[in-house]
Amino acid sequence: MPHKRLFIPGPTEVHPDILAAMATPMIGHRGAEYSELQKRVTEKVQKLAYTSNPILFSASSGSGLMEGAIRCSTVKRAIVFSVGTFGNRWFEIAQGNGIPADKHEVEWGKGLPSEVVDEHLSTGKYDCATLTHSETSTGVMSDLEEMAVVFRKYPEVVWCIDAVSSFGGVKIEVDKLGIDIMVTSSQKCLGLPPGLSLATFSPKAEKRAQGVRNRGYYFDLLQLLQFIREKNFQYPSTMTIPHMFALDRQMNRIEKEGAEARFSRHDVMAAAVQRWARARFALYPDEQYASRTVTCIKNTRGVSIADLNKELGKRNLMLSNGYGKLKEQTFRIAHMGDVQMSDIEELLGAIDDILKLK
Ligand SMILES: Cc1ncc(COP(=O)(O)O)c(C=O)c1O
């Protein structure tokens, strides 16, 4: 079967160099060579996340470290701020782990005003809060700078961010913003195959975790940290070593492109897709909250997304229908990872052609 170029919001396209890195012959996960690999990757990720905090890795997709984050950060009660499906996932994780938690969910397509966050935190009920940066189901992006102003007022609250569909495509200055835990997955803006996740971990989050009695096992963030410190950048179980080789090489590619250039490329692609969506359909999220990595488009013409994708498939292209309850009402175009403006132009041109929009 010929490969269809992916414009779905993860997994994204993987560059042939990265696929080749995945096929590097294995090394042992308890040797110096592995330690050097994880240390090297850590330093590169720290640079891209603008942080000096440790980088925790997990041989799981991002949901795993989301579980670890909320579980290891809550002693009193967590507040989950949700702008869609993945916000709700934090809450489901909390419930599944018996973590006391409340959820504030906004109407889908709307963003989360920082005043709402302030209101909840000011009750003093919470010691952990979770936020989704780019909500892949609704195409809503939260303004982290605005949120940071609020979080600074509540030093007792450990602030966890789901940056699964934004890290590597949008600038997130972890230390400047004061984010305690920022979780991301390999298969989105980082442009790797799925199966690896990583998180930044602040000293405040570490201290909190020390007070949590049941941190679980596989996603015990303190155990991940302990293996980094005591075993010189190793992982408690067997790491997905192919992903580490791939991330090492991908971080070099990102460095070569330049982080700022990478973020601008994402901005330019987002603006182009949003412009097209406004002219042909309508944006699903409120304008001011439109994500810079994935655009969720209202299916105002009532086209069959399945049929559209079938036609796009003949041209070896693929986009995504809406998520969950938005399946028929919306469709989504991802502009993240290693996708270039020329790819976006080709996709939008193909849709225009198939639907006779021009
Ligand atoms: C915003 C967001 N959060 C969390 C997840 C879950 O990540 P993973 O599939 O890597 O577990 C996704 C996956 O699509 C996502 O888009």
The ligand as a Gaussian input file, in Angstrom:
#p B3LYP/6-31G(d) Opt

LIG

0 1
 C       -3.953000      16.882000      23.889000
 C       -3.716000      15.440000      24.084000
 N       -3.510000      14.978000      25.316000
 C       -3.269000      13.693000      25.568000
 C       -3.254000      12.773000      24.549000
 C       -2.957000      11.361000      24.859000
 O       -1.670000      11.099000      24.455000
 P       -1.182000       9.633000      24.131000
 O       -2.049000       9.125000      23.004000
 O        0.239000       9.852000      23.735000
 O       -1.350000       8.827000      25.360000
 C       -3.466000      13.188000      23.239000
 C       -3.460000      12.222000      22.144000
 O       -3.954000      12.453000      21.067000
 C       -3.698000      14.559000      23.006000
 O       -3.884000      15.015000      21.768000

